[in-house]
Amino acid sequence: MPLGIAFLMSSILLCLVLFNTGQTASERSRLINTADAAVYSGLIWQARALNFQAYTNRAMVANQVSIGQLVSLTSWTKYAHVLARNIDYITEYFPVVEPYIEAAERITESIDDVMVNVAETFIPVIDSINGILTRIQQAVYVASFAATPAIVREVVEENDERYNVTTDYAVIGLGENTVAWQNLVRRYEDEEGLQRKADVVNRSKDEFTNGRDLGTSQLLPETPDVLNLGLTRLWLRKEGRTNLISETDGGSTQWEWKAKDTFSLHREDLRLTRRGPRWVHREIPLGWGFRYVNGDFECEQEQETGRSWPWRNSYDGCPRYTRENRRAEMMANRAQEELDAEYNGIRAYNDLRNLSRQNRDPRVALRLEVELPQSDIRTASKIDGLGSDSVPEEELRNGIGEGVFGTEDRMAGEGMAVIASGELFFHPPDDYIPTRRQGRYEIASLFSPYWEVRLKDTPMERVFMSWALRDENLLTDGVSGISAGIEHYIQERQEELTRLRDLEQSLQDQLGNTVDATRRAELETELVAVHSQISYLESTTSNPQMLPEGLQQEMTQGATQAAQVQIDQYAQLTQEYAEEAGEVTIDQFEDEVVDQITGQMQETLEAAVDNAVESVRNSVW
């Protein structure tokens, strides 16, 4: 009976130990999953914010192009009306076709009036949408400043209320992420930045807006481009295009969409001159149209648009939009019409701060430490009456009372903590299939919505940094354990090397006493293999300082990086955002916590790392 009771009590105690071990492993697994989920969720929010910046930038560019299309259509309908009117003048002497031409003139005039009304109605609407988009874009970016810590904290709390992210390293990780986020994006509202976006708009124009050039064969199918009549050559030429141009005056930039369309009959006659026979060219303008929005300052200033159209100005001083229809363009300049529509031009936008080609792979890291206090871990000691640490008020006669199976929980740092790391990076579609690149590489920008997130391993120096911030003894004890493992590893290598050398000597003795050729060949093969293993072990064991020195380098690097954390800059950013947000309180980033981290980093880290490195040296040598 006593043996049975003793066996039962031992079994129960063993079950409690297994229960505690399982609970600890389960809690750690949940803690890791929670930390990963929090980091991933925070970075996903930032990736969506950057992709939203890209979508809004693209939307604003598309809206600008649509305004250019509306201006182009009004110019084209004006040109069609003028062409029908001029043809009507010519056909006055042909009564058979005159009614049809007059009808075409009235129809084109009506279409032109409708198109002008449509453009004057929708251009201000589209321009207002761009104004809304640029404000929403900035609002989302500013909101991302405080949203990431709030999302991280909410994910952790929703997973388990016992977990917290209030450790010193957690605040540092969120602070570094905020500083990196602030340094990644810039608001472009200066002239150079706006001109860059205008260049994107001009490059994004559709074929109709960019160029409306047609030759004789395109206007009249199955007709040659030039009709050669011997001494006379005839051809038709339709030219038109639309540009977004700007003018800076007094520090402010004005923007204008300008569209021109021309149609001319070209004739060349072969004539005899003093210098011999020459082709004399004549242009007969047939149709033209010129519409713009927001003032025709380009003609007033006689500016050149050299990068897009390197030709000289036309006869009236306006930059030339055509290659051949010069007289028709001059007629268009004289008959120019302004659309009665409000247009504010290119709006401010967000893009990467570093736009150089060297910045091909920008990244934003987020590292988070999630902690579970020892008192909140559900082990057997938390079960009242069975494994609790409480002492019974009075001893029972049978000796079995409350707390008899009590087990003491001990953890380094008075709790359990894990660090999760992730990064935000640019990943265009061509990266999935490298063969699509064809020698090209898309540089990261906020015009491409290809920002993604991934989890990654936490660098060892960051683990050391977390230990030092929690308790300098943790870093010393942890490194001592690592150094003990290194010492045991080196000792095992030495024992293996001794065994192989004994085996080598035994094989050499057998080889000296063996006459059989087959057996000698087998022994020689074994000797070569053993000698190879000995050489490898000697090369890795001859310098045992390599491993501790590598560990020392990692720790020194971790201390250096920790000392360079931009806490002051982060505190300034937090204060600026708090002023912008008004009464919104960012309790995650209070000044007291920042001051505490700054002092602890300067005092604790250096001393703890020095002691840990010295411990490694002493334990190995």
Stockholm file with secondary structure:
# STOCKHOLM 1.0

chainA/1-621         MPLGIAFLMSSILLCLVLFNTGQTASERSRLINTADAAVYSGLIWQARALNFQAYTNRAMVANQVSIGQLVSLTSWTKYAHVLARNIDYITEYFPVVEPYIEAAERITESIDDVMVNVAETFIPVIDSINGILTRIQQAVYVASFAATPAIVREVVEENDERYNVTTDYAVIGLGENTVAWQNLVRRYEDEEGLQRKADVVNRSKDEFTNGRDLGTSQLLPETPDVLNLGLTRLWLRKEGRTNLISETDGGSTQWEWKAKDTFSLHREDLRLTRRGPRWVHREIPLGWGFRYVNGDFECEQEQETGRSWPWRNSYDGCPRYTRENRRAEMMANRAQEELDAEYNGIRAYNDLRNLSRQNRDPRVALRLEVELPQSDIRTASKIDGLGSDSVPEEELRNGIGEGVFGTEDRMAGEGMAVIASGELFFHPPDDYIPTRRQGRYEIASLFSPYWEVRLKDTPMERVFMSWALRDENLLTDGVSGISAGIEHYIQERQEELTRLRDLEQSLQDQLGNTVDATRRAELETELVAVHSQISYLESTTSNPQMLPEGLQQEMTQGATQAAQVQIDQYAQLTQEYAEEAGEVTIDQFEDEVVDQITGQMQETLEAAVDNAVESVRNSVW
#=GR chainA/1-621 SS CHHHHHHHHHHHHHHHHHHHHHHHHHHHHHHHHHHHHHHHHHHHHHHHHHHHHHHHHHHHHHHHHHHHHHHHHHHHHHHHHHHHHHHHHHGGGCTTTHHHHHHHHHHHHHHHHHHHHHHHHHHHHHHHHHHHHHHHHHHHHHHHHHHHHHHHHHHHHHHCTTCBCCSHHHHHHHHHHHHHHHHHEEEECSHHHHHHHHHHHHHTCCHHHHCCCBCHHHHSTTCCSSEECSSEEEEEEEEEEEEEEEEEETTEEEEEEEEEEEEEEEEEEEEEETTEEEEEEEEEEEEEEEEEESCCHHHHHTCCCTTTCCSCCCTTSSCCCCSSCHHHHHHHHHTCEEECCCCCCSCCEEEESCCSTTCSSCEEEEEEEEEEEGGGSCCGGGSTTTTCSCCCSSCCTTSCCTTTTCCCCCCGGGEEEEEEEEEEEECCGGGTSGGGTTTCCCCCCTTSCCEEEEEECCCHHHHHHHHHHHCHHHHHHHHHHHHHHHHHHHHHHHHHHHHHHHHHHHHHHHHHHCCCHHHHHHHHHHHHHHHHHHHHHHHHHSCTTHHHHHHHHHHHHHHHHHHTCCHHHHHHHHHHHHHHHTTCCCGGGCHHHHHHHHHHIIIIIHHHHHHHHHHHHHHHC
#=GC SS_cons         CHHHHHHHHHHHHHHHHHHHHHHHHHHHHHHHHHHHHHHHHHHHHHHHHHHHHHHHHHHHHHHHHHHHHHHHHHHHHHHHHHHHHHHHHHGGGCTTTHHHHHHHHHHHHHHHHHHHHHHHHHHHHHHHHHHHHHHHHHHHHHHHHHHHHHHHHHHHHHHCTTCBCCSHHHHHHHHHHHHHHHHHEEEECSHHHHHHHHHHHHHTCCHHHHCCCBCHHHHSTTCCSSEECSSEEEEEEEEEEEEEEEEEETTEEEEEEEEEEEEEEEEEEEEEETTEEEEEEEEEEEEEEEEEESCCHHHHHTCCCTTTCCSCCCTTSSCCCCSSCHHHHHHHHHTCEEECCCCCCSCCEEEESCCSTTCSSCEEEEEEEEEEEGGGSCCGGGSTTTTCSCCCSSCCTTSCCTTTTCCCCCCGGGEEEEEEEEEEEECCGGGTSGGGTTTCCCCCCTTSCCEEEEEECCCHHHHHHHHHHHCHHHHHHHHHHHHHHHHHHHHHHHHHHHHHHHHHHHHHHHHHHCCCHHHHHHHHHHHHHHHHHHHHHHHHHSCTTHHHHHHHHHHHHHHHHHHTCCHHHHHHHHHHHHHHHTTCCCGGGCHHHHHHHHHHIIIIIHHHHHHHHHHHHHHHC
//
